[in-house]
Structure formats: structure tokens, C-alpha cells
Amino acid sequence: MTIRFTLDGTVLEGEHTFGEDVAEHLSKVVNALHRSKRCVVVTGAGISVSGGIPDFRSANGLYNLVKDRYPSAVLKGKDLFDASLFRDPITTSVFYTFMAELKQVVSKACPTRTHEFVKSLDKDNKLLRCYTQNIDCLEERLEMCCDMTKKQDLRIVQLHGDLNNVICNMCRTLYPFDDVKRDSFREGTPPSCENCENLQVVRELAGKRAVAVGTLRPNVVLYNEHHTQGDQIAEVAAFDVKKRPDMLIVMGTSLKVVGIKRLVKELGKSVHSAAKPGTVLFINNADVGSHSEWDSVFDYHILGKTDDVVERLED
């Protein structure tokens, strides 16, 4: 049974409220964190809101700004993260413009207190891995390794890609997401891939037939789309599950995506099945899903802003 409580001194159990002091429960969580040597963290959009990046499930101001430029587009905010948008040229243009505006917002954002908390776990040699649904790359600004090819140093697994790079839709070459590409996207038009163009020239000089030239898009993974690093991510996750982490902290996510739900449940089961069962903590502003789905996964759910909660955990 998950113990749900807020920092203001209220313990919640389902819809019933008990006038208990949270100090004892909070103390148990803090002690578990201090003892932890193999902590896994899973993060969502909620941890970046205070850094200046909107949570798209609760705020759609940026979407509306883009939608005004394409009044004929029949597209909901959540559809901007679904691969089906590429079936229509108008929604495709909306996507590119939206990503350009999002890149602008992210470039001005800052790592939050919660990002600093994850970094501190790493500094204290407590962090086994952090899996993030975010594409803002704020962890990289804290010099945390996100490179999947560096398995010994890898700390941040970007489940949905990143906004630091763009990728060719044909040859898969990566390029930095610089201002030139951002400005092209803002007009709703993706630039051509330089690598494909160079190959085209070489083929023409060799008298070979012309082939298609790819276009660039942000290096993000949309819903209903194959993740090019999916196999590598699965290998890392399987490794972490086998390492028997002694603590799992899930923060700032609504847990609506099937893949992330599966990952959290697998990691939670691993934490609880160790010789000395560890602690699984959920930190989020709101409840998610049915209690019956998560009661066997989470030991504690602290309702509140992640920045406020991690500050209390480090007091």
C-alpha cells in the first residue's frame, strides 16, 4: 500500500485524510536515500517547469502561438508529438515551426533544483542511472554524460531523443541544432541534408543515377515511431534491473506512456526483490492512474513540486 502525503503535514490514503504528522514518513525516505548506493531516477516534464520549459500536458501557450500561424491545421497539442503528423504537409509544417519555438525556449531555460539533486546523487556515487522523458538536455549543462556509446560514464538515458541535434530522415547523419537550422524550421521548411547532397554530387560525377536527398528534423522520438537507439536503451535498462538498485525515485511524470510505465514497474520490482528490499518513491504534483495499478510499485508518493520535495530530502 502506497503512503501518500504532502509536505504541509497531511497524510493521504485514497480519498481519506488522516491527521498524522508526515515527519516519520519523510524521515524514512531520507534515511533510505542516505543508505542508497544504487539509486535509479526516472524523470518527466514536471522537473523542468521551474526552469522555464512548459509542461505540455497542463499548458499550451507555445502551441497556441504556433497554431495562430497555421489556422487551417486540425491539430491538438498532444498530436505534435505523434508521428502521424507527417502524413499531412500542413501538420508537418506546424511540427517544424513548433520545434523551432521550443528550441528557442529551451535555449533560455536553466537546470532546476531537481536537476541539481540528480547531479548531487551522481557526485555522491549514489546514482546508477537517470532515465528521462525530457528532450531539453538540461542535464548535459550539469556535465552529466548522455552519450550512449560511453557505457561506463553514461548517467542520463534520453528516452525520447534530444533537442541538441537534428537528424537526416534518410541517412541518419546527425548535425548540431544551430540557429540556422532553427530559423529554417521556424518557416515550416526542413533544410536538406548536406551529407546526402554531397553523395548526390559524387554519384552524378560517377555517372550513376540520382537518389533522393534527405531532409533534417529534430532528433526527437515521437509517439508511434521507432527509436533508433531503442535496442541500446533496452540493454542498459536490463543491466540496471539486474544490478538490483536499492532505490527508485520517479519524479515529475504523469506515467501515461506505456513504455515508461513498463520501465518503472520493472525497476520497482527489482528494488523490492533484493535481499534487503529498497524503497520506491514517487514525487509528483498530482495523483496518477488508479491506486490499484501503482500501490504495489510505490512505497511513498509525496505530492508536491519536485523542487520543494528534493530540497526537504537534502535538509
N, C-alpha and C positions, 0 to 999 in steps of 0.2 A: 504493500500500500504506500503510495507516494505521500509524503508530508509536504503540504503546500503552505507557504507562509510569506508574508510581506515584511519589509524592514521596519514598518511602523509599529510592530508588536502584535500582529494578528496572525493566528494560525488558522488556516482554512482547510476544510476537508469536504470536498464536493461543494454542495451549496450550504453546508452548515458551518457556522463560525463558532470557534471556541476561544474564550478569553485567556489563552495561555501566553506566557512570555516566550518570545522567539529566541531568547539568549541561549538556551540549552541547545536548540536545533542548530543555530548558527555556529555555536562553539564546536559541535560535532563536525560540521562541514569544514570549518577552519582547521581542525585537528587532522582531518582526512587529507586536506591539501598539504599541510606541513609534512605529513608522513609520506606523501606520494613521491615515487621515484620514476614512474612511467605513466604520465598523465597524457591523455588524448583529448584534444579540444575540437569541437565542431562548431563553426560559426555561420551566421546568416546576415542578411542585410541590416538587421537591427543594431549590430555593433558599430556601424559606420554612420548612422544618422546624425549623431552629435558632432561628427567630423565634417558635416556639410553635404552628405550624399543622401538624397531622399529614399525612403523606403517605399518601393513602388506598389506595395500592397495597401498602403494606407494614405499615400499622397501621389497625386498625378499631375502636379503643376507643370512639370517638364514635358510630360506627354501632351498636355493641352497646348503648350507653347508650340510644339511641332505640328500638332493637328491643325492649328489655325492656318498653316501654310498649305495643307492638303485637305480642304474642306470636303472633298468628294470621297475621301478614303473611308471605307467602312471598316474600322479597326478599333478594338478595345485596347486599353493599356497593356493588359496581360498578353495580348496577341503579338506584341512587339518582341516577345521572347519565344515565339513558336516558329519553327522552320517553315510552316505552311505559308508564311507571308511572302515567300519568294515565288509563289505561284502567280502573283499579280504584280505588274510593273509599278502601280501606284503605291501599294503597300511596301514594296521593295524600296522605293524612294523614301517613304516615311521612315523605314528602318534605318537607312543610312543617315538621314538627317537627325534622327533621334540619337543615334550613336555618336554623332559629331557633337551634339549638345551635351550628351552625357560625358564624353571625354573632356569637354571644357569644364564641366562641374567637378569631375574627379581631379583634374589637374590643380584645382584650387583647394581641394579638401585636405584635411590633416588626419594623421593617425589619432585615434581616440584613447581615452583612459583604458578601454578594454583591450585595444591593440597593445598598449604598453604592458598590460597584465600578462598577455600571452608571451610577449618578449621577455618579461621577468621570469616566467616559468622556464624559458629556454636558458636564460643566464644562470639560473639555479640548477640546471641539469635535471629538471623535472619533466620537461616536455618531450614526449615521444614523437608526437606529430600534431599538427593542426590541419584539419580539413575545412576548407572554406567554400561556401557557395558564392562568395563575392568575386567580382571581376575588377575591383578598384585597385588592387595591388598595393594597398596601404602597408601591408606587412613588409614589402620589399624596401620601403622607405626606412624601416627599422632594421634593415640589413639582415632579414631572415631569408634563408635560401628557399626559392621556389622552383629551382631547376630540377626537373625530373631525372635528368641524366646523372645527377650527383647524389646518389642514394645515401651515402654516408652523411652528407650535410643537409639533406632535404628535411625541411621543417614544415613548410607550407605546401599543401596539396590543393591546387586550384581546380575544383571540381567542374567549374563552368567556364574555364578559359580565363583570358585576361584582356585588359584594355591598354596594355603597354605595346602590343604588337598588332599588326594586320597580317592576313594570310591570303595567298592566292587560292582561288577556288578550284584551280586545276593542278598546278604543280606543287602546291602546298608550301611554297617558299615563304618565309617569314620576313617582315620588314618592320622597323620601328614605326609606331603610330605617331608620326610627327605632325606639325601644324599644316604642312602642305596637304597631306592625306586627309586630315580633319576638315580642311576647307573644301576639299573636293566632295567628301561625304556630305557636308552641310548642304550642298546644292542637290543632293539626292542622286549623285552620279559617282559610281566607284571608279577609281583610276585603274588603268591596265597594269598588268604585272610586267615589270621590267625584265625579269628572267625569261618569261615566255616570249616577250618581244625580241630579246637577243637570240633565243633559239630559233625564232622565226627567220631572222636575218641569216643565220648560219645555214638553215635549210634552203633558203632561196639561193644563196651563193653556191650551194652544193647541187642545185638543180632539183631539189626534192619538192614534193607537193606541200602546199601551205597547210598548217594545222591551226586550230583555234588558239587564241590568246586569252589567258585567264584574266579575271578582274580581282581586285583586292577587297577584302571585307574585314571587319574587326575579328580578332582571334578569340571569339566567344562561342560557347556551345549553347544552342537553343534547344528548347523542348522538341522532342521527336526528331532529334538529329544525332548522328553518330559522333562520338567523342574520339578524335584521332589518338588521344593518349589513354583511352579507356582501359586497354589491357594493362598498361603500366600502373595506372591508378589501382586497378583491381589487385595487382601483385603487391603493391605497397600496403593496401588495406588488409589483405590476407596475412601479410607478415606481421602487421601490428596486432591483429586479432590473436595470432599465435604467441605473441610476446606477453600475453596476459597483462594488459595495462591495469594499474591499481586504482585509476580514477578516470572518469569520463565527464567532461564538462561541455554541455551543449548550450550555446548562447545566441540569442537574437534571431532565431529562425522559427517560422510558423510550422515547419515539418509537414509541408503539404506535398513535396516532391517525393515520388515513390523511391527513387534511388537513395535519397538522404535518409528516408525513414528506414530503409533496409540496413544502411550503414550503421545508423545509431543503434538499432536493435542488435546487430551482430556484435558491435563493440560493447554494448551494455551487457550482453550475455557473457562475453569474455571476462569483463570486470567482475561479474558476480560469481563466475565459476572457478575463480582462482582458489588456491588452498586457503588463503585468507581473503575472503570476498572484499572487494573495494567498494567505492562509493560512486554513484552516478547522479550527477547534478544537472538540473535544467534551470536556466536563467532566462526569463522572458517576461515582457510586459503583460502578456495575456495568456490565458489557458489555450491549449491546442488539442484538437481531436477529442475523442471520448476518453474518459478516465480509464475505462476498462482496457483500452489499447496500450496505454502507457504506464499504468500502475505497476506492472511487473518490470518495467525498464528503469524508471526514475525513482531514486530513493528520496530525493528532495526536489521541489520546484519552488524557487524563490521568485515571486512575482515582483518585477521592478525593472528599471532601466539597468542595462548591463554595467554601465559606468559606475552607477551608485553601488551596485552589489559587489563588484570586484574590489572597490575601494574598502568596503567593510571586511571583505575576506582577507585583505592585506593589512588591516589595522593591527 
